[in-house]
Amino acid sequence: MTITTAALLAEGTRRLALAGLDCARQDALRLMAQALGIERLAVYVEPRRSVDARAAASFRALVDRRAAHEPVQHIQGYEEFRGLRIAVTPDVLIPRLETEGLVERALELLADKPGALVADIGTGSGAIACGLAVARPDLEVLAVDQSLGALAVASDNVRALGLGSRVRLLAGDLFGPLASLPASLDMVVANPPYCPSGVIPTLPVEVERFEPRLALDGGPDGMRVLRRIITEAPRFLRAGAWLLMEIGEEQAGPLASLMAAEGFSRIGARRDLRDVERYIEGRWAEGAASVPLTGMAAQRVGC
Ligand SMILES: C[S@@+](CC[C@H](N)C(=O)[O-])C[C@H]1O[C@@H](n2cnc3c(N)ncnc32)[C@H](O)[C@@H]1O
């Protein structure tokens, strides 16, 4: 017995909507493209294409997994990040749209630094490191993570994108693996864990149950790792280098104060599309005066 793509998509969408998923149709479409081995667009272009029983069963099995709140990216094994296909597993945070904004800002700050050496601290899947290295073929990136599982995924991504000669993966705690590189970096970029521990049980099931705790948990106020990066980074930054980080809601104020106290200048926060201060940056240059914290351009966010 066969069924059309349109009817099967409607069935899958209904099932996911009943499971309480906000992006039911979008997810069903992704899973259908995966089950049928076709592009998403083809599902629209050929709504009356008939699907055989085996392909329909494989689609329904994927929908069952998604209905149990397994992230669609885990089911598919990848997420798109700045147009790159980034492999993901439960060992890494699924790269977020907000983090594309972090990479865009990093590229702006690096515009006048040819051949820059950048450290991506807490690289996870390697999304930031790969995004930077693809956009700027002159950059070298040192990508650090404490999780060996995450580094294995990052290694696959670096290799698949042909970046092995410019993205080096290092295992360890924050700047530990960079101990031999004082005053060498042109930028430290990081998307550290910044959720307050107490908030984690309230996160969507997709995040709380399926994404690694080490990627989420920023300690009691969410800023434990962020603070360590601010205090430990200066030893590794050249004069004029940037520290740029993704941050959580209501963290910009205290982090900006800490950056000023540590000697950073040109400290600023940038907002995402939900008008949340999502990024913080500061320039390392001893003796330079600090400027007040300012909100800046919006970035895209969404489902
Ligand atoms: C929020 S995830 C970000 C992953 C990736 N950079 C991204 O933006 O999608 C934070 C990452 O930091 C890593 N991490 C947490 N604490 C760390 C530490 N003390 N040293 C090194 N890496 C750490 C986690 O393993 C995780 O991969």
The ligand as an ORCA input file, in Angstrom:
! r2SCAN-3c Opt
* xyz 0 1
  C      27.838     25.851     25.265
  S      28.912     24.601     24.645
  C      29.492     25.413     23.183
  C      29.886     24.485     22.079
  C      30.241     25.198     20.755
  N      31.340     26.120     20.958
  C      29.046     25.953     20.223
  O      29.032     27.187     20.309
  O      28.109     25.315     19.714
  C      30.255     24.746     25.786
  C      31.414     23.799     25.559
  O      32.402     24.094     26.552
  C      32.985     22.884     27.007
  N      33.522     23.144     28.351
  C      32.831     23.324     29.504
  N      33.680     23.578     30.518
  C      34.933     23.541     29.994
  C      36.238     23.724     30.541
  N      36.429     24.009     31.842
  N      37.293     23.619     29.711
  C      37.134     23.341     28.396
  N      35.918     23.160     27.831
  C      34.843     23.267     28.607
  C      31.851     21.878     26.958
  O      32.348     20.566     26.879
  C      31.096     22.326     25.705
  O      31.561     21.625     24.574
*
